[in-house]
């Protein structure tokens, strides 16, 4: 996000990559920073901001405003979804699509795609085109460092994706997990996104669910994330139950949900209960 905001400032002032980077860094390095493919050392970043007559505090404020806007968007999206209001979700989607088309902002495109995903979930209708999904795919595979926004958009656009794409992006995210794991909150969001994907593949009855399960089975989970391991065990049992309809496994799943309720993990218990209900129907 930092790179895109830098790009917005630069383009807003009508300055070229070559002018801003001259004598400080290469225009190629700056372009890669703006695309989110690499970092720029702070001392070089400050010099380039000075060239644009922008202080580091002004730049930080622009980032905060963008983050706050995105947070408010997601809060409203979640609220409209919980209220089963596809009309308002569609309005959110189209508003962000309009902004994206005028700014070419990756993050406005992300917001549009997430809203389109929730709209499809509620109505069964598609807002996002095949070209939109293809663009999302290209962005995700071109992103070398997945931050919170990339993880959020992956976990919240799964309905728009086919099974092959979901599996491939899971593989991509798992490859980056070692770098992500140093940030506790980011790691939790990343694992939740992967488990959302695992759940979708299981419900769809995809062979990719079995392949993803094999990959997850050999992963080591840090002790600081006990509920992550718990969710994985639950989803693995869900996969077995969907395949075998074994009553013993069903009882074990029910017991797992009750155990979570006893530990005051009601939110997770409710989520896992909904997954089990979707498989049992």
MARBA-845972 format. One line per 8 residues: number of its first residue (from 0); their letters; for each residue x, y, z of C-alpha. Coordinates in pm, whole numbers, plus 50000, padded with zeros to 5 digits. Each point is the difference from the previous one (the first is absolute). Layout:
residues N
NUM = A = X,Y,Z ~ ...
END
This chain:
residues 281
0 = XXXXXXXX = 50000,50000,50000 ~ 50286,50239,50081 ~ 50127,49978,49643 ~ 49663,50067,49844 ~ 49945,50305,50219 ~ 50345,50125,49901 ~ 49899,49953,49636 ~ 49673,50190,50056
8 = XXXXXXXX = 50192,50294,50147 ~ 50258,49997,49721 ~ 49745,49983,49720 ~ 49783,50261,50172 ~ 50293,50241,49981 ~ 50069,49909,49637 ~ 50350,49868,50074 ~ 50173,49719,49811
16 = XXXXXXXX = 50169,49694,50149 ~ 50328,50123,49853 ~ 49977,50343,50161 ~ 49907,49876,50347 ~ 50263,49723,50006 ~ 50287,50191,49832 ~ 50315,50000,50213 ~ 49830,49791,50270
24 = XXXXXXXX = 49896,49669,49852 ~ 49922,49850,49660 ~ 49665,50062,49834 ~ 49961,49621,49976 ~ 50041,49960,50377 ~ 49749,50277,50063 ~ 49751,49845,49758 ~ 50034,49664,50176
32 = XXXXXXXX = 49940,50173,50335 ~ 49685,50163,49867 ~ 49878,49661,49877 ~ 50066,49841,50341 ~ 50280,49777,49871 ~ 50280,50137,50220 ~ 50083,50236,50287 ~ 50185,50330,49983
40 = XXXXXXXX = 50247,50088,50281 ~ 49858,50271,50227 ~ 50278,50250,49930 ~ 49938,49972,49625 ~ 49625,50018,50049 ~ 50034,50323,50198 ~ 50219,50157,49730 ~ 49748,49913,49728
48 = XXXXXXXX = 49712,50133,50210 ~ 50194,50324,50046 ~ 50029,50027,49622 ~ 49622,49992,49987 ~ 49978,50258,50281 ~ 49840,49742,50231 ~ 50115,49934,50356 ~ 50024,49651,50144
56 = XXXXXXXX = 49722,50088,50248 ~ 49770,50111,49714 ~ 50075,49674,49821 ~ 49923,49798,50315 ~ 49673,50193,50042 ~ 49899,49913,49641 ~ 50063,49632,50077 ~ 49793,50019,50320
64 = XXXXXXXX = 49710,50162,49816 ~ 50008,49726,49737 ~ 50006,49728,50265 ~ 49711,50160,50188 ~ 49797,50025,49681 ~ 50062,49635,49923 ~ 49909,49897,50356 ~ 49673,50192,49981
72 = XXXXXXXX = 49923,49843,49664 ~ 50050,49649,50140 ~ 49794,50076,50311 ~ 49711,50124,49786 ~ 50035,49702,49765 ~ 49985,49756,50293 ~ 49699,50185,50141 ~ 49811,49993,49669
80 = XXXXXXXX = 50083,49631,49958 ~ 49882,49910,50351 ~ 49676,50189,49927 ~ 49957,49805,49674 ~ 49987,50323,49798 ~ 50127,49934,49647 ~ 49872,50340,49879 ~ 50238,50190,50228
88 = XXXXXXXX = 50286,49760,49923 ~ 49949,50055,49628 ~ 50005,50375,50061 ~ 50331,49965,50186 ~ 50142,49793,49717 ~ 49902,50242,49726 ~ 50123,50303,50196 ~ 50344,49842,50037
96 = XXXXXXXX = 50000,49887,49638 ~ 49944,50361,49897 ~ 50289,50119,50218 ~ 50223,49723,49870 ~ 49932,50092,49638 ~ 50088,50364,50065 ~ 50311,49936,50212 ~ 50123,49653,49897
104 = XXXXXXXX = 50050,49934,50371 ~ 50067,49635,50080 ~ 49835,50035,50340 ~ 49679,50149,49861 ~ 49994,49703,49763 ~ 50045,49769,50301 ~ 49700,50163,50172 ~ 49790,49963,49687
112 = XXXXXXXX = 50087,49631,49970 ~ 49925,49926,50365 ~ 49661,50170,49975 ~ 49930,49811,49674 ~ 50087,49675,50181 ~ 49755,50065,50285 ~ 49733,50104,49749 ~ 50044,49672,49814
120 = XXXXXXXX = 49980,49805,50324 ~ 49664,50157,50089 ~ 49840,50004,49654 ~ 50176,49739,49788 ~ 50053,50274,49740 ~ 50335,50128,49873 ~ 50114,50361,50004 ~ 50365,49933,49928
128 = XXXXXXXX = 50086,49900,49644 ~ 50242,49727,49894 ~ 50241,50281,49911 ~ 49972,50136,50355 ~ 50084,49659,50148 ~ 50290,49966,49756 ~ 50133,50340,50106 ~ 49972,49901,50367
136 = XXXXXXXX = 50189,49678,49924 ~ 50280,50192,49829 ~ 50028,50249,50285 ~ 50020,49728,50264 ~ 50262,49795,49817 ~ 50206,50313,49925 ~ 50003,50107,50366 ~ 50325,49893,50164
144 = XXXXXXXX = 49903,50105,50353 ~ 49648,49927,50115 ~ 49878,50257,50253 ~ 49672,50023,50184 ~ 49810,50125,49694 ~ 50116,49718,49773 ~ 49910,49745,50266 ~ 49660,50160,50056
152 = XXXXXXXX = 49913,50007,49632 ~ 50105,49637,49953 ~ 49790,49880,50293 ~ 49700,50205,49887 ~ 49986,49935,49625 ~ 49998,49620,50002 ~ 49648,49969,49860 ~ 50116,50178,49684
160 = XXXXXXXX = 50289,49757,49948 ~ 50014,49654,49847 ~ 50153,49714,50197 ~ 50330,50005,49812 ~ 50054,50369,50074 ~ 49909,49959,50367 ~ 50245,49713,50038 ~ 50278,50184,49814
168 = XXXXXXXX = 49961,50312,50215 ~ 50001,49786,50315 ~ 50331,49857,49884 ~ 50127,50352,49934 ~ 49900,50121,50348 ~ 50143,49693,50172 ~ 50334,50066,49830 ~ 50000,50347,50161
176 = XXXXXXXX = 49891,49879,50344 ~ 50351,49992,50143 ~ 50036,50375,49945 ~ 49646,50072,50118 ~ 50027,49795,50320 ~ 50214,50262,50173 ~ 49692,50226,50011 ~ 49747,49831,50231
184 = XXXXXXXX = 49686,50180,49879 ~ 50096,49965,49634 ~ 50070,49628,50052 ~ 49656,49947,50158 ~ 49831,50174,49705 ~ 50207,49797,49753 ~ 49909,49667,50157 ~ 49634,50097,50019
192 = XXXXXXXX = 50008,50086,49628 ~ 50155,49662,49921 ~ 49742,49819,50212 ~ 49720,50194,49827 ~ 50143,49874,49672 ~ 50026,49643,50136 ~ 49637,50022,50109 ~ 49883,50116,49656
200 = XXXXXXXX = 50189,49718,49828 ~ 49850,49743,50239 ~ 49644,50127,49949 ~ 50046,49994,49623 ~ 50122,49642,50021 ~ 50319,50091,49819 ~ 50299,49768,49972 ~ 50206,50310,50083
208 = XXXXXXXX = 49871,49974,50359 ~ 50181,49667,50040 ~ 50319,50141,49846 ~ 49990,50308,50223 ~ 49943,49777,50302 ~ 50317,49804,49919 ~ 50197,50325,49989 ~ 49851,50129,50326
216 = XXXXXXXX = 50058,49668,50177 ~ 50377,50049,49985 ~ 49994,50363,50115 ~ 50128,50092,50345 ~ 49783,50240,50193 ~ 50149,50227,50268 ~ 49887,49939,50357 ~ 49879,50360,50010
224 = XXXXXXXX = 49719,49907,49757 ~ 49815,49710,50173 ~ 49662,50079,49842 ~ 50156,49980,49655 ~ 50096,49637,50061 ~ 49653,49939,50142 ~ 49830,50136,49687 ~ 50222,49791,49776
232 = XXXXXXXX = 49912,49680,50191 ~ 49632,50090,49974 ~ 50017,50060,49624 ~ 50192,49676,49951 ~ 49720,49817,50181 ~ 49746,50186,49786 ~ 50180,49872,49691 ~ 49991,49644,50134
240 = XXXXXXXX = 49632,50027,50094 ~ 49903,50134,49658 ~ 50178,49705,49842 ~ 49882,49723,50235 ~ 49689,50129,50190 ~ 50149,49820,50301 ~ 49777,50055,50306 ~ 50303,49979,50233
248 = XXXXXXXX = 50166,50292,49821 ~ 49672,50196,50016 ~ 49988,49947,50378 ~ 50361,50118,50027 ~ 49918,50315,49806 ~ 49701,50073,50225 ~ 50219,49950,50308 ~ 50261,50238,49861
256 = XXXXXXXX = 49739,50272,49961 ~ 49870,49945,50355 ~ 50356,50012,50132 ~ 50052,50341,49837 ~ 49679,50130,50153 ~ 50118,49886,50344 ~ 50325,50193,49944 ~ 49799,50315,49916
264 = XXXXXXXX = 50109,49985,49635 ~ 49642,50055,49887 ~ 50088,50184,49679 ~ 50224,49720,49874 ~ 49751,49739,50121 ~ 49725,50168,49799 ~ 50218,50019,49689 ~ 50096,49631,50019
272 = XXXXXXXX = 49640,49904,50074 ~ 49891,50176,49680 ~ 50265,49812,49802 ~ 49878,49669,50140 ~ 49639,50092,49920 ~ 50091,50081,49639 ~ 50157,49656,49963 ~ 49719,49815,50178
280 = X = 49719,50153,49791
END
